[in-house]
Amino acid sequence: MRIGAVMVGVAAVLMLATGLALGPARSADEMKAGGMTAGDTKADGGKYAVATFAGGCFWCMQPPFDKTEGVVRTTAGYTGGTVPNPTYEEVSAGGTGHAESVEVVYDPSVVSYGELLDVFWHNIDPLAKDRQFCDAGHQYRSAIFYHDAEQKRQAEDSKAALEASARFHSPIETEIVAAGPFYPAEDYHQEYYKKNPARYAFYRWNCGRDQRLRAVWGADAPKEGHE
């Protein structure tokens, strides 16, 4: 669905473009290039941690976390389903139970899980059930996949705080569920916003993502097209 929508707008996209390995402990920049994971040792002897979120199109969920200080790596992928090693075609067809998701490896001494939750909430429509923006289906649901009891507590507390704030007049549909196996998406999906910036910008605009985020979050909405 998403690929087709992008290709339909190739001419508009081109116009927009013209106008517009484990080892010794490494730094955050080295980790981004080298693919370190949660539990790996930092230079100071501490450990990196992992968080997993689903907010619809994973193309649009990598940028806000990539731009967050303390995040050392994000990976677009699939989780929450029952079929091992699913492909994009299988997940997008809706038959595997997976959600398009992002796995976030971060340094807890720089950014807290609570701060990552804040980034997550402000980049989704929490009122939408089994869809996000123009993408419909259970594979595009919003969800927080917690990795331990503390993450579960913080996720539930953050959701409860939003519900108690009286900001919304509809129920929050975001799921909070235990994390399971995470399967990285195909290479062409990783950091799509960097590899294909014009097509990404067109998709994001055509999907109405930023317009809806402004409607949901008002002045607290992220900067358009970025985070």
C-alpha positions as CSV (number, residue, x, y, z in Angstrom):
1,M,0.0,0.0,0.0
2,R,2.7,2.5,1.0
3,I,5.1,1.6,-1.8
4,G,2.3,2.0,-4.4
5,A,1.3,5.4,-3.0
6,V,4.9,6.6,-3.2
7,M,5.3,5.5,-6.8
8,V,2.0,7.2,-7.9
9,G,3.5,10.4,-6.7
10,V,7.0,10.1,-8.4
11,A,6.5,13.2,-10.5
12,A,5.5,15.2,-7.5
13,V,8.3,13.8,-5.5
14,L,10.9,14.9,-8.1
15,M,9.5,18.4,-8.1
16,L,9.7,18.4,-4.3
17,A,13.3,17.2,-4.4
18,T,14.4,19.9,-6.9
19,G,12.8,22.6,-4.7
20,L,13.7,22.0,-1.7
21,A,30.3,-6.7,16.3
22,L,30.9,-7.0,19.7
23,G,34.4,-6.1,20.9
24,P,36.0,-3.3,23.0
25,A,33.5,-0.8,24.4
26,R,32.8,1.9,21.9
27,S,31.3,5.4,21.8
28,A,27.7,6.2,20.9
29,D,28.8,7.3,17.4
30,E,30.7,4.1,16.9
31,M,27.7,2.1,18.0
32,K,25.5,3.7,15.5
33,A,27.9,2.6,12.8
34,G,28.8,-0.8,14.3
35,G,25.4,-2.2,15.4
36,M,25.9,-2.7,19.2
37,T,22.9,-4.0,21.1
38,A,21.2,-3.8,24.5
39,G,23.3,-5.3,27.2
40,D,26.6,-4.5,25.5
41,T,29.2,-2.8,27.6
42,K,29.7,1.0,27.5
43,A,33.1,2.6,27.9
44,D,32.2,3.5,31.5
45,G,31.3,-0.1,32.3
46,G,27.5,0.5,32.1
47,K,25.1,-1.3,29.9
48,Y,22.9,-0.2,27.0
49,A,19.2,-0.8,27.1
50,V,16.5,-1.5,24.5
51,A,13.0,-0.2,24.0
52,T,10.5,-1.3,21.4
53,F,7.6,0.8,20.0
54,A,5.0,0.5,17.2
55,G,3.6,3.7,15.8
56,G,2.4,2.8,12.3
57,C,4.8,3.2,9.4
58,F,8.3,2.4,10.7
59,W,9.7,4.8,8.1
60,C,8.2,7.6,10.2
61,M,9.2,6.3,13.6
62,Q,12.9,6.0,13.1
63,P,13.6,9.7,12.7
64,P,12.3,11.0,16.0
65,F,14.3,8.4,18.0
66,D,17.4,8.8,15.8
67,K,17.4,12.5,16.6
68,T,17.1,11.9,20.4
69,E,20.3,12.4,22.3
70,G,21.3,9.1,24.0
71,V,19.8,6.8,21.4
72,V,22.6,4.9,19.8
73,R,20.7,2.8,17.2
74,T,17.3,2.2,15.8
75,T,16.1,-0.7,13.7
76,A,12.9,-0.9,11.7
77,G,11.2,-4.3,12.0
78,Y,8.3,-6.5,12.9
79,T,7.2,-7.8,16.3
80,G,4.1,-8.9,18.2
81,G,3.2,-11.7,15.7
82,T,3.3,-15.5,15.4
83,V,5.1,-16.1,12.2
84,P,8.9,-16.4,12.4
85,N,11.1,-14.3,10.1
86,P,8.2,-12.5,8.3
87,T,8.7,-10.5,5.2
88,Y,7.4,-7.0,4.5
89,E,4.9,-8.4,2.1
90,E,3.6,-10.9,4.6
91,V,3.3,-8.3,7.4
92,S,1.7,-5.6,5.2
93,A,-0.9,-8.2,4.1
94,G,-2.0,-8.5,7.7
95,G,-1.7,-12.2,8.2
96,T,1.2,-12.6,10.6
97,G,0.0,-10.6,13.6
98,H,3.1,-8.5,13.6
99,A,3.2,-4.7,13.9
100,E,5.6,-2.5,12.1
101,S,7.9,-1.4,14.9
102,V,11.2,0.2,15.8
103,E,13.7,-1.3,18.2
104,V,15.6,1.5,20.1
105,V,19.0,0.8,21.7
106,Y,19.8,3.7,24.1
107,D,22.2,4.8,26.8
108,P,20.1,5.0,30.1
109,S,22.7,7.4,31.6
110,V,21.9,9.9,28.8
111,V,18.2,9.4,28.1
112,S,15.6,7.8,30.3
113,Y,12.9,5.3,29.3
114,G,10.4,7.9,30.4
115,E,11.8,10.4,27.9
116,L,11.6,7.8,25.1
117,L,8.0,7.3,26.0
118,D,7.4,11.0,25.6
119,V,9.0,10.9,22.2
120,F,6.8,7.9,21.3
121,W,3.5,9.4,22.4
122,H,4.0,12.7,20.6
123,N,4.7,10.9,17.3
124,I,1.6,8.8,17.2
125,D,-2.2,9.2,17.2
126,P,-3.1,7.3,20.4
127,L,-6.8,7.5,19.7
128,A,-6.6,5.4,16.5
129,K,-7.4,1.7,16.8
130,D,-5.7,-0.7,14.4
131,R,-4.4,2.1,12.2
132,Q,-2.1,5.1,12.2
133,F,-2.8,8.0,9.8
134,C,-3.4,6.6,6.3
135,D,-2.2,3.1,7.0
136,A,-5.0,0.8,8.2
137,G,-4.9,-2.7,9.7
138,H,-3.7,-4.4,12.9
139,Q,-0.2,-4.4,11.5
140,Y,-0.3,-0.6,11.9
141,R,-1.5,-0.5,15.5
142,S,0.3,1.6,18.1
143,A,1.9,-0.3,20.9
144,I,4.5,-0.2,23.6
145,F,6.4,-3.5,23.9
146,Y,7.9,-3.6,27.4
147,H,11.1,-5.6,28.1
148,D,10.8,-5.8,31.9
149,A,8.6,-4.9,34.9
150,E,10.0,-1.4,35.2
151,Q,9.3,-0.6,31.6
152,K,5.8,-2.0,32.0
153,R,5.2,0.2,35.0
154,Q,6.4,3.3,33.3
155,A,4.4,2.7,30.2
156,E,1.2,2.1,32.1
157,D,1.9,5.2,34.3
158,S,2.5,7.3,31.2
159,K,-0.8,6.1,29.6
160,A,-2.7,6.7,32.8
161,A,-1.3,10.2,33.0
162,L,-2.5,11.0,29.5
163,E,-5.9,9.6,30.3
164,A,-6.1,11.6,33.5
165,S,-5.1,14.8,31.8
166,A,-8.4,15.2,30.1
167,R,-6.6,16.2,26.9
168,F,-8.5,13.6,24.9
169,H,-12.3,13.0,24.6
170,S,-11.8,9.5,23.2
171,P,-10.1,6.4,24.7
172,I,-6.4,5.8,24.2
173,E,-6.1,2.7,22.0
174,T,-2.4,2.1,22.3
175,E,-1.5,-1.4,23.5
176,I,1.0,-2.1,26.3
177,V,2.2,-5.7,25.9
178,A,5.3,-7.8,26.7
179,A,8.0,-7.7,24.0
180,G,8.6,-10.9,22.0
181,P,10.9,-11.7,19.1
182,F,11.9,-8.8,17.0
183,Y,12.7,-9.3,13.3
184,P,14.6,-6.6,11.5
185,A,12.9,-5.4,8.3
186,E,14.6,-5.6,4.9
187,D,17.6,-3.3,4.3
188,Y,15.8,-0.9,2.0
189,H,13.4,0.0,4.9
190,Q,16.2,0.9,7.3
191,E,16.6,4.7,7.6
192,Y,14.3,5.2,4.6
193,Y,14.1,8.9,5.4
194,K,17.8,9.2,4.7
195,K,18.1,6.9,1.7
196,N,15.0,8.4,-0.1
197,P,14.3,11.8,1.5
198,A,12.1,13.1,-1.3
199,R,9.9,10.0,-1.5
200,Y,9.8,9.9,2.3
201,A,8.7,13.5,2.5
202,F,6.0,12.9,-0.1
203,Y,4.7,9.8,1.6
204,R,4.6,11.6,5.0
205,W,2.7,14.5,3.5
206,N,0.4,12.3,1.5
207,C,-0.4,10.2,4.5
208,G,-1.5,13.3,6.5
209,R,0.8,12.4,9.4
210,D,1.9,15.9,10.5
211,Q,-1.5,17.3,10.0
212,R,-3.0,14.7,12.3
213,L,-0.3,15.1,14.9
214,R,-1.0,18.8,15.0
215,A,-4.7,18.1,15.5
216,V,-4.0,15.6,18.3
217,W,-1.2,17.3,20.1
218,G,-1.5,21.0,19.2
219,A,1.4,23.1,20.4
220,D,3.1,19.9,21.7
221,A,3.2,18.3,18.2
222,P,6.7,17.5,17.0
223,K,8.3,19.6,14.3
224,E,6.8,18.8,11.0
225,G,8.4,16.1,9.0
226,H,11.2,15.4,11.5
227,E,10.2,14.2,14.9
